Amino acid sequence: KYCYRNTVERWRSSWKFPTTLLCFYGFFSTVKPLEPFLFAYLTGPDKNLTAEQVNNQILPVWTYSYLSALVPVFLLTDWLRYKPVVMSQGVALFLTTALLLWTKTTAAMQAMQFFYGVVTASDVAYFSYIYSVIDHRRYRKATSYCRSVQLLGYTVGSVLGQLLVSFDLMSYNNILVMTLVLTAVALFVSCLLPMPQRSMFFHRRQTPVVRMKTDGDGTAEDNPTVSTITVNDTKTTLEESCEPEKEDVGDRNKTGSGPKESAEFESCSSVLLQLWRNFCDCYTSRKLLYWSAWWALATCGYNLTVNYVQVLWEHVQPSQNFSIYNGGVEAVSNLMSAATAYGIGFTQVRWETWGELALGGFSGLGAAALFLMTFSSNIWLCYAAYIVFKSLYMLLITIATFQVAAGLSMERYALMFGTNSFGGLALQTIITAVVVDSRGLGLAIIPQFTIYSSYYATIAFVFSLRGLFVIWREKKKRVRLRERVRERERERGVRVSTKLDDTQ
């Protein structure tokens, strides 16, 4: 019994305990069988809403809510140390599902979209929580677990929804009841997460460091002195000098079980000042600026496409006349996206030279897929084009992510991730307000997707030109370098010949 208790305590104090809980939360919170069939559900007999109400009045609310919640949630996540925001995300997701199940009016559906925008904005807490409770050497493995489990949840939800709908095993309302139970399980798991003792900005870590006094010949004396350092950059953490078998001690300290680590609270003004300095330092780099620009622009187009693609599918092939396969398409697109994102890690490409041309070229293929979706009357072509578009975006965003993250500390990467997301979302909000919202132009779905396709084609054109310019500049530099090498060789040859003449 004592051995079992000791084993449990060791497991709870290691990095595996919070990672496992977060993976369970990520899985149960992303299994949403009804999501691929949301438009058919809202316009069907259960809710009896019109396509114009859903497209022009209900769906735009998600964009507005996401934008308004992103910055406050980003700051509150760090200030409250992650766990409360993860729990709040579970509550907002529960309210989203409950409103979708038990209410019918347009105003209630708009409230549902508002809470779902809060859920989306709170994803930053899910992805950053794990970095505050585990050793930095486990970041890559823990991140891969959390992201893979989320992808698994989306895929399982899509496949499950497709099976339940295709074989008429459950009604839409019963599927929502099942989703509500899964959401409640996710909310319960979030309550079990250990509370972090530090965060990136507001609660920076202070670690006592033992420094041995040395005499004149460099030998250490017996009386150590203790001093404290504040870790501001994840690249200079103390654990880099620790032995592998002691890594659990660092994890235990981060979750508050050990006495050797404390957190110093930073004032709001000092945090904002530091964020501004980091912002200026990051975006003065042209390389980061161009990659971030594509990130924001492409994410805007991707979100607009994914948010309204079900409306387009319903227009091409009404669900009353056809057995829809939205769930299967989403599952295949998720798997293809994962495969392309995983495979890009094994490619040997000089992205600093060819990266921007790749952004332009693959964005052009994405624009072609969008045009095909827009003007095709065949639902299977629409499905195939959507899979291609989503896979290409996931491929390129993976490249952009590690190009931006290379050489940055965790704090600066988090800042750039949030800034790029906010920039894309702000542009998405403007387009939504002008093009989609009923208080703006309130365009139908085909003109909407024509604009989205043209928007993506513009991105492809600009970055293709930029990529060609970069390649031309690199070739010009190589030619100049070769000429300089030849000139130096000639100068050396002349010097050698004059020396020989002098000796003779």
C-alpha positions as CSV (number, residue, x, y, z in Angstrom):
1,K,0.0,0.0,0.0
2,Y,2.8,2.4,0.9
3,C,4.6,1.5,-2.4
4,Y,1.4,2.2,-4.4
5,R,0.9,5.6,-2.6
6,N,4.5,6.5,-3.2
7,T,4.2,5.7,-6.9
8,V,1.0,7.8,-7.2
9,E,2.7,10.7,-5.5
10,R,5.7,10.5,-7.8
11,W,3.4,10.4,-10.9
12,R,1.4,13.4,-9.6
13,S,4.6,15.4,-9.1
14,S,6.0,14.6,-12.5
15,W,5.3,16.3,-15.8
16,K,3.0,13.4,-16.9
17,F,0.2,14.2,-14.5
18,P,-0.7,17.8,-15.8
19,T,0.0,16.7,-19.3
20,T,-2.4,13.7,-19.1
21,L,-5.1,15.8,-17.5
22,L,-4.7,18.5,-20.1
23,C,-4.9,15.9,-22.9
24,F,-8.1,14.5,-21.4
25,Y,-9.6,18.0,-21.3
26,G,-8.5,18.7,-24.9
27,F,-10.0,15.5,-26.2
28,F,-13.4,15.8,-24.5
29,S,-13.7,19.5,-25.3
30,T,-13.1,19.0,-29.0
31,V,-15.4,16.0,-29.6
32,K,-18.3,17.9,-31.3
33,P,-20.3,15.5,-33.5
34,L,-22.8,18.2,-34.5
35,E,-20.4,20.9,-35.6
36,P,-20.1,19.7,-39.2
37,F,-23.9,19.8,-39.5
38,L,-24.5,23.1,-37.6
39,F,-26.0,24.9,-40.6
40,A,-28.3,22.0,-41.5
41,Y,-29.4,21.8,-37.8
42,L,-30.1,25.6,-37.5
43,T,-32.1,25.7,-40.8
44,G,-33.9,22.4,-40.2
45,P,-37.2,21.8,-38.4
46,D,-35.5,21.8,-34.9
47,K,-34.7,25.6,-35.1
48,N,-36.5,26.6,-38.3
49,L,-34.2,29.6,-39.0
50,T,-33.7,30.9,-42.5
51,A,-30.3,30.7,-44.4
52,E,-30.1,34.5,-44.5
53,Q,-30.6,34.7,-40.7
54,V,-27.8,32.2,-40.0
55,N,-25.4,33.6,-42.6
56,N,-25.9,37.3,-42.1
57,Q,-27.0,37.7,-38.5
58,I,-25.9,34.7,-36.4
59,L,-22.5,33.5,-37.7
60,P,-20.9,37.0,-37.8
61,V,-21.3,37.3,-34.0
62,W,-18.5,34.7,-33.5
63,T,-16.0,37.0,-35.2
64,Y,-17.0,40.0,-33.2
65,S,-16.9,38.0,-29.9
66,Y,-13.6,36.5,-30.8
67,L,-12.0,39.9,-31.5
68,S,-13.4,41.5,-28.4
69,A,-12.3,38.7,-26.1
70,L,-8.8,38.0,-27.5
71,V,-6.7,40.7,-25.9
72,P,-8.5,40.6,-22.4
73,V,-8.2,36.8,-22.4
74,F,-4.5,36.9,-23.4
75,L,-3.7,39.2,-20.5
76,L,-6.0,37.5,-18.0
77,T,-4.6,34.1,-18.9
78,D,-1.2,35.2,-17.7
79,W,-2.4,37.2,-14.8
80,L,-4.6,34.5,-13.4
81,R,-2.0,31.8,-14.2
82,Y,-3.8,29.8,-16.9
83,K,-6.0,27.3,-14.9
84,P,-9.0,29.7,-14.2
85,V,-9.1,30.6,-17.9
86,V,-9.1,26.9,-18.9
87,M,-12.0,26.3,-16.5
88,S,-13.8,29.4,-17.9
89,Q,-13.4,28.0,-21.4
90,G,-15.1,24.8,-20.2
91,V,-17.9,26.8,-18.7
92,A,-18.3,28.9,-21.9
93,L,-18.3,25.7,-24.0
94,F,-21.0,24.2,-21.8
95,L,-23.1,27.3,-22.1
96,T,-22.6,27.3,-25.9
97,T,-23.9,23.7,-26.2
98,A,-26.8,24.3,-23.7
99,L,-28.0,27.4,-25.7
100,L,-27.8,25.5,-28.9
101,L,-29.8,22.6,-27.4
102,W,-32.5,24.4,-25.4
103,T,-33.1,27.8,-27.2
104,K,-34.5,28.6,-30.7
105,T,-34.6,32.4,-31.2
106,T,-32.2,34.4,-33.3
107,A,-31.0,36.4,-30.3
108,A,-30.3,33.1,-28.4
109,M,-28.3,31.8,-31.3
110,Q,-26.3,35.0,-31.4
111,A,-25.6,34.6,-27.6
112,M,-24.5,31.0,-28.4
113,Q,-22.0,32.4,-31.0
114,F,-20.8,35.0,-28.5
115,F,-19.9,32.3,-25.9
116,Y,-18.3,30.2,-28.7
117,G,-16.1,33.2,-29.5
118,V,-14.9,33.3,-25.9
119,V,-14.2,29.6,-26.2
120,T,-12.0,30.2,-29.2
121,A,-10.2,33.1,-27.6
122,S,-9.5,30.9,-24.6
123,D,-7.5,28.4,-26.6
124,V,-4.4,30.5,-25.7
125,A,-4.8,29.2,-22.1
126,Y,-5.0,25.6,-23.2
127,F,-1.8,25.8,-25.3
128,S,0.2,27.9,-22.8
129,Y,-0.8,26.2,-19.5
130,I,1.5,23.2,-20.0
131,Y,4.6,25.5,-20.3
132,S,4.1,26.8,-16.8
133,V,4.0,23.4,-15.0
134,I,6.6,21.2,-16.8
135,D,10.4,21.3,-17.4
136,H,11.4,23.2,-20.6
137,R,13.0,20.0,-22.0
138,R,9.6,18.4,-22.1
139,Y,8.0,21.3,-24.1
140,R,8.2,19.7,-27.5
141,K,6.8,16.3,-26.4
142,A,4.0,17.8,-24.2
143,T,3.0,20.2,-27.0
144,S,2.8,17.3,-29.5
145,Y,0.6,15.3,-27.2
146,C,-1.8,18.2,-26.6
147,R,-2.1,19.2,-30.2
148,S,-2.4,15.5,-31.4
149,V,-5.2,14.9,-28.8
150,Q,-7.1,18.0,-30.0
151,L,-6.8,16.8,-33.6
152,L,-7.9,13.3,-32.5
153,G,-10.9,14.9,-30.7
154,Y,-12.0,16.9,-33.8
155,T,-11.6,13.8,-36.0
156,V,-13.5,11.5,-33.7
157,G,-16.2,14.1,-33.4
158,S,-16.5,14.5,-37.2
159,V,-16.5,10.7,-37.8
160,L,-19.0,10.0,-35.0
161,G,-21.3,12.8,-36.2
162,Q,-21.2,11.4,-39.8
163,L,-22.0,7.9,-38.6
164,L,-24.8,9.0,-36.4
165,V,-26.4,11.2,-39.1
166,S,-25.8,8.9,-42.1
167,F,-27.3,5.8,-40.4
168,D,-30.0,7.9,-38.5
169,L,-28.9,6.5,-35.2
170,M,-29.5,9.8,-33.3
171,S,-31.5,12.9,-33.8
172,Y,-29.6,16.3,-33.8
173,N,-31.0,17.0,-30.3
174,N,-29.8,13.7,-28.9
175,I,-26.3,14.3,-30.4
176,L,-26.3,17.7,-28.6
177,V,-27.2,15.9,-25.3
178,M,-24.2,13.6,-25.8
179,T,-22.0,16.6,-26.6
180,L,-23.2,18.3,-23.4
181,V,-22.2,15.3,-21.3
182,L,-18.7,15.3,-23.0
183,T,-18.4,19.0,-22.3
184,A,-19.3,18.4,-18.6
185,V,-16.6,15.8,-18.4
186,A,-14.1,18.2,-19.8
187,L,-15.2,20.9,-17.3
188,F,-14.7,18.4,-14.5
189,V,-11.2,17.5,-15.7
190,S,-10.2,21.1,-15.9
191,C,-11.0,21.5,-12.2
192,L,-8.4,18.8,-11.4
193,L,-5.5,20.6,-13.1
194,P,-2.8,21.7,-10.7
195,M,-2.5,25.4,-10.2
196,P,0.7,26.9,-11.7
197,Q,2.8,29.1,-9.5
198,R,4.3,31.2,-12.2
199,S,3.5,32.6,-15.7
200,M,5.3,34.3,-18.5
201,F,4.8,37.9,-17.7
202,F,2.9,38.7,-14.5
203,H,4.3,35.9,-12.2
204,R,7.9,35.5,-13.2
205,R,9.9,32.8,-11.5
206,Q,12.5,33.4,-8.9
207,T,14.9,30.5,-8.2
208,P,17.3,30.3,-5.3
209,V,20.8,29.6,-6.7
210,V,23.5,28.1,-4.5
211,R,26.8,29.8,-5.2
212,M,29.9,28.3,-3.5
213,K,32.5,30.8,-2.2
214,T,36.0,30.1,-3.5
215,D,39.3,30.9,-2.1
216,G,42.2,32.3,-4.1
217,D,43.2,29.1,-5.8
218,G,39.6,28.4,-7.0
219,T,38.6,25.7,-4.5
220,A,35.2,25.9,-3.1
221,E,34.6,26.5,0.6
222,D,32.1,24.7,2.7
223,N,29.7,27.6,3.4
224,P,27.5,28.4,0.4
225,T,25.7,31.6,-0.2
226,V,22.2,31.8,-1.6
227,S,21.1,34.4,-4.1
228,T,18.0,34.7,-6.3
229,I,17.7,35.2,-10.0
230,T,14.6,36.1,-11.9
231,V,14.1,34.2,-15.1
232,N,12.9,36.5,-17.9
233,D,13.8,34.4,-20.9
234,T,12.9,30.8,-21.2
235,K,16.2,30.3,-23.0
236,T,18.2,31.0,-19.9
237,T,16.4,28.8,-17.4
238,L,18.3,27.1,-14.6
239,E,17.2,23.6,-15.6
240,E,19.6,23.6,-18.6
241,S,22.3,22.6,-16.2
242,C,20.3,20.0,-14.3
243,E,20.9,16.2,-14.6
244,P,18.2,14.3,-16.5
245,E,17.2,12.2,-13.5
246,K,16.4,15.4,-11.6
247,E,13.9,16.8,-14.1
248,D,10.9,15.8,-11.9
249,V,12.2,18.2,-9.2
250,G,11.8,21.1,-11.6
251,D,8.3,20.0,-12.6
252,R,7.4,19.7,-9.0
253,N,8.6,23.2,-8.2
254,K,6.6,24.6,-11.1
255,T,3.4,23.2,-9.8
256,G,4.0,24.5,-6.3
257,S,4.9,21.2,-4.6
258,G,8.5,22.1,-4.0
259,P,9.9,24.9,-1.8
260,K,12.7,26.0,-4.1
261,E,10.8,28.2,-6.4
262,S,8.7,31.3,-5.9
263,A,7.0,33.7,-8.2
264,E,7.4,37.5,-8.2
265,F,4.3,39.5,-9.3
266,E,5.0,42.1,-11.9
267,S,2.9,45.3,-12.1
268,C,0.6,45.8,-15.0
269,S,2.6,48.9,-16.2
270,S,5.9,47.0,-16.2
271,V,4.4,44.1,-18.1
272,L,2.8,46.3,-20.7
273,L,6.1,48.2,-21.1
274,Q,8.0,44.9,-21.5
275,L,5.5,43.7,-24.1
276,W,5.9,46.9,-26.0
277,R,9.7,46.6,-26.1
278,N,9.4,43.0,-27.2
279,F,6.9,44.0,-29.9
280,C,9.3,46.7,-31.3
281,D,12.3,44.3,-31.2
282,C,10.4,41.6,-33.0
283,Y,8.8,43.6,-35.7
284,T,11.9,45.6,-36.6
285,S,13.1,42.4,-38.3
286,R,12.0,42.4,-42.0
287,K,12.0,38.6,-42.1
288,L,9.7,38.3,-39.2
289,L,7.6,41.1,-40.5
290,Y,6.9,39.4,-43.9
291,W,6.2,36.0,-42.4
292,S,3.9,37.6,-39.8
293,A,2.1,39.6,-42.5
294,W,1.3,36.4,-44.4
295,W,0.3,34.7,-41.1
296,A,-2.3,37.4,-40.4
297,L,-3.6,37.8,-43.9
298,A,-3.9,34.0,-44.6
299,T,-5.5,33.3,-41.2
300,C,-8.1,35.9,-42.0
301,G,-9.0,34.2,-45.3
302,Y,-8.9,30.7,-43.7
303,N,-11.2,31.6,-40.9
304,L,-13.7,33.3,-43.2
305,T,-13.7,30.2,-45.4
306,V,-14.1,27.6,-42.6
307,N,-16.8,29.7,-40.8
308,Y,-19.1,29.9,-43.9
309,V,-18.2,26.8,-45.9
310,Q,-21.3,24.9,-44.6
311,V,-23.5,27.7,-46.0
312,L,-21.8,27.2,-49.4
313,W,-22.3,23.4,-49.3
314,E,-25.9,23.8,-48.4
315,H,-26.3,26.2,-51.4
316,V,-24.7,23.7,-53.8
317,Q,-26.5,20.7,-52.5
318,P,-29.4,21.2,-50.0
319,S,-29.4,18.7,-47.2
320,Q,-33.1,18.0,-47.7
321,N,-32.4,16.5,-51.1
322,F,-29.0,14.9,-50.4
323,S,-27.3,12.8,-47.7
324,I,-24.6,15.3,-46.6
325,Y,-21.1,14.1,-45.7
326,N,-19.8,17.2,-44.0
327,G,-18.5,15.1,-41.0
328,G,-16.5,12.8,-43.2
329,V,-15.0,15.7,-45.2
330,E,-13.9,17.4,-42.0
331,A,-12.3,14.2,-40.7
332,V,-10.4,13.7,-44.0
333,S,-9.3,17.3,-44.1
334,N,-8.0,17.1,-40.5
335,L,-6.0,13.9,-41.2
336,M,-4.6,15.4,-44.5
337,S,-3.7,18.6,-42.6
338,A,-1.9,16.6,-39.9
339,A,0.0,14.6,-42.6
340,T,1.2,17.7,-44.5
341,A,2.1,19.5,-41.3
342,Y,4.0,16.5,-40.1
343,G,5.8,15.8,-43.4
344,I,7.1,19.3,-43.7
345,G,9.3,18.7,-40.8
346,F,11.4,16.3,-42.8
347,T,12.0,18.5,-45.8
348,Q,15.4,20.1,-46.3
349,V,14.6,23.5,-47.8
350,R,16.3,26.9,-47.4
351,W,13.2,28.6,-46.3
352,E,14.9,32.0,-45.8
353,T,15.4,31.9,-49.6
354,W,12.5,29.9,-51.0
355,G,10.0,30.5,-48.2
356,E,8.2,33.5,-49.5
357,L,7.9,32.1,-53.0
358,A,6.4,28.9,-51.4
359,L,3.9,31.1,-49.5
360,G,2.9,32.7,-52.8
361,G,2.8,29.6,-54.9
362,F,0.8,27.4,-52.4
363,S,-1.5,30.3,-51.6
364,G,-2.2,30.5,-55.3
365,L,-3.2,26.8,-55.3
366,G,-5.4,27.6,-52.3
367,A,-7.0,30.5,-54.2
368,A,-7.7,28.1,-57.1
369,A,-9.3,25.6,-54.8
370,L,-11.5,28.4,-53.4
371,F,-12.6,29.5,-56.9
372,L,-13.4,25.9,-57.8
373,M,-15.6,25.7,-54.6
374,T,-17.3,28.9,-55.5
375,F,-18.3,28.2,-59.0
376,S,-18.7,24.4,-59.0
377,S,-22.2,22.9,-58.9
378,N,-20.9,19.5,-57.9
379,I,-20.8,18.9,-54.2
380,W,-18.0,16.4,-54.4
381,L,-15.7,18.9,-56.2
382,C,-16.5,21.3,-53.4
383,Y,-15.6,18.8,-50.8
384,A,-12.3,17.9,-52.6
385,A,-11.4,21.6,-53.1
386,Y,-12.0,22.3,-49.4
387,I,-9.7,19.4,-48.3
388,V,-7.0,20.8,-50.6
389,F,-7.4,24.3,-49.4
390,K,-7.3,23.3,-45.7
391,S,-4.3,21.0,-46.2
392,L,-2.4,23.8,-48.0
393,Y,-3.1,26.3,-45.2
394,M,-2.0,23.9,-42.5
395,L,1.2,23.2,-44.4
396,L,2.0,26.9,-44.8
397,I,1.0,27.9,-41.3
398,T,3.3,25.2,-40.0
399,I,6.2,26.7,-42.0
400,A,5.4,30.2,-40.9
401,T,5.2,29.1,-37.3
402,F,8.6,27.6,-37.0
403,Q,10.1,30.4,-39.1
404,V,8.7,33.0,-36.7
405,A,9.6,30.9,-33.6
406,A,13.2,30.2,-34.6
407,G,15.5,32.1,-32.3
408,L,12.7,33.7,-30.2
409,S,12.2,33.2,-26.5
410,M,8.9,31.7,-25.4
411,E,7.7,35.1,-24.2
412,R,8.4,36.8,-27.6
413,Y,6.9,33.9,-29.5
414,A,3.7,34.1,-27.4
415,L,3.6,37.8,-28.1
416,M,4.0,37.4,-31.9
417,F,1.5,34.6,-32.0
418,G,-1.1,36.8,-30.2
419,T,-0.3,39.8,-32.3
420,N,-0.5,38.0,-35.6
421,S,-3.7,36.3,-34.6
422,F,-5.2,39.7,-33.5
423,G,-4.1,41.3,-36.8
424,G,-5.8,38.6,-38.8
425,L,-8.9,38.7,-36.7
426,A,-9.2,42.5,-36.9
427,L,-9.1,42.2,-40.7
428,Q,-11.6,39.4,-40.6
429,T,-13.9,41.5,-38.5
430,I,-13.7,44.4,-41.0
431,I,-14.5,42.0,-43.9
432,T,-17.3,40.4,-42.0
433,A,-18.9,43.7,-41.1
434,V,-18.8,45.0,-44.6
435,V,-19.5,41.9,-46.7
436,V,-21.4,39.5,-44.5
437,D,-23.3,41.3,-41.8
438,S,-26.9,42.3,-42.5
439,R,-26.1,45.8,-41.3
440,G,-23.4,46.0,-44.1
441,L,-23.8,44.7,-47.6
442,G,-25.3,41.4,-46.4
443,L,-24.1,39.5,-49.6
444,A,-25.3,36.1,-50.5
445,I,-22.9,33.1,-50.2
446,I,-21.6,33.0,-53.8
447,P,-20.5,36.7,-53.9
448,Q,-19.0,36.2,-50.4
449,F,-16.8,33.3,-51.6
450,T,-15.9,35.2,-54.8
451,I,-14.5,37.9,-52.5
452,Y,-12.7,35.4,-50.4
453,S,-11.2,33.7,-53.4
454,S,-10.0,37.0,-54.9
455,Y,-8.6,38.0,-51.5
456,Y,-6.5,34.8,-51.4
457,A,-5.4,35.3,-55.0
458,T,-4.2,38.8,-54.1
459,I,-2.1,37.3,-51.2
460,A,-0.6,34.8,-53.6
461,F,0.3,37.4,-56.2
462,V,2.0,39.7,-53.7
463,F,4.0,37.0,-52.0
464,S,5.0,35.4,-55.3
465,L,6.4,38.7,-56.5
466,R,8.2,39.1,-53.2
467,G,9.5,35.6,-53.4
468,L,10.9,36.1,-57.0
469,F,12.5,39.3,-55.8
470,V,14.2,37.5,-52.9
471,I,15.5,34.8,-55.2
472,W,16.8,37.4,-57.7
473,R,18.5,39.3,-54.9
474,E,20.2,36.1,-53.6
475,K,21.5,35.2,-57.1
476,K,22.8,38.7,-57.5
477,K,24.6,38.4,-54.2
478,R,26.2,35.1,-55.3
479,V,27.4,36.7,-58.5
480,R,29.0,39.6,-56.7
481,L,30.6,37.2,-54.2
482,R,32.1,35.1,-57.0
483,E,33.4,38.3,-58.7
484,R,35.0,39.3,-55.4
485,V,36.6,35.9,-55.0
486,R,38.0,36.1,-58.5
487,E,39.4,39.6,-57.9
488,R,41.1,38.4,-54.8
489,E,42.6,35.4,-56.6
490,R,43.9,37.7,-59.3
491,E,45.4,40.1,-56.8
492,R,47.1,37.2,-55.1
493,G,48.4,36.0,-58.4
494,V,49.8,39.4,-59.2
495,R,51.5,39.7,-55.8
496,V,53.0,36.2,-56.2
497,S,54.4,37.1,-59.7
498,T,55.9,40.4,-58.5
499,K,57.6,38.6,-55.6
500,L,59.1,36.1,-58.0
501,D,60.4,38.9,-60.2
502,D,62.0,40.7,-57.2
503,T,63.8,37.5,-56.2
504,Q,65.2,37.0,-59.7
